[in-house]
Amino acid sequence: MGTSRRNFLKNGTIGLLCAGMPAVLAKVVVGRSITMAGFSGENTKRLAGFTKDAFAPYVNTNFRIKTMSGAVNLKLTKITDLKAVSKIPARIAGKESFSLLFVSSSKAPFLEQETYVFEHQALGSFSLFLVPVGKASNRHHEAIIIRL
């Protein structure tokens, strides 16, 4: 037998604790800060100022994202207040929750679910996690922002 029950439980418990440990505590334990790709301290501060109202003037304007195959233009087509459409508002706790719906041209390559660097003339450069929604041929992509 390669693994004893005791070792399995010990390693599983440690893994579970590490998975639930906040990044702040990880900094203390590991000795360095842990950041997600594209979410440096400066980017996080900039995104904190991006409210639903900050994006509202830029509906129907183009945003450019960088991909491995080049740059892709996306048009911001809709902003949805998630608290207003939620049947159970308590599920979306926090100060503000909204989604940004983008559409790419039919000539653009299909975008996978991933964090992309967005560029906009007025908003500057920032990272968002983008998810394809609907049928792949529709080229709709959504980013959801929930402020706790």
Buried (B, 14 or more C-beta within 10 A) or exposed (E): EEEEEEEEEEEEEEEEEEEEEEEEEBEEEEEEEEEEEBBEEEBEEBBEEBEBEEBEEBEEBEBBBEBEEEEBBBBBEEBBEBBEEEEEEEEBEEEBBBBBBBBBEEEBEEBEEBEBBBBBEEBEEBBBBBBBBEEEEEBBBBBBBBBE
